[in-house]
Amino acid sequence: MIVRVTLCRRVLMIFCVVLLKVIVHVGAGIAITVLRHLVPPTHPYKVDFLGFYVQQRTGLSNFTHGLVGEFIQHVLTSPLLC
């Protein structure tokens, strides 16, 4: 059973699909998603993990720090993407 919950206030909306994902919208310019990735039982580590995605960042300060700051201020590169 999938339970969906949405909480809306003036500038904040939180949408939650229980055990799968949480989407947070702040105002009209900030959207952050936390997604639960389920790892198959045959995977060598057998550990589920959370994916953290900043979808819209308009309105975030250049001084944003912590987990959100890591995603918006640093450019991550991978040799696999080049």
Residue pairs with C-beta under 8 A, 6 or more apart in sequence:
2 17
2 18
2 20
3 17
3 18
4 15
4 16
4 17
4 18
5 14
5 15
5 16
5 18
6 13
6 14
6 15
6 16
7 13
7 14
7 16
11 26
11 27
12 24
12 25
12 26
13 24
13 25
14 22
14 23
14 24
14 25
15 22
15 23
15 24
15 25
16 22
16 23
19 36
20 35
20 36
21 33
21 34
21 35
21 36
22 33
22 34
23 31
23 32
23 33
24 30
24 31
24 32
24 33
25 31
26 59
27 59
28 58
28 59
29 56
29 57
29 58
29 59
29 60
30 56
30 57
30 58
30 59
30 60
31 54
31 55
31 56
32 52
32 53
32 54
32 55
32 68
33 51
33 52
33 53
33 55
34 50
34 51
34 52
34 53
35 50
35 51
35 53
36 48
36 49
36 50
36 51
37 48
37 49
37 50
37 51
38 48
39 45
39 46
39 47
39 48
39 49
52 67
52 71
53 71
54 68
54 71
54 72
57 72
60 68
60 72
62 73
63 69
64 72
64 73
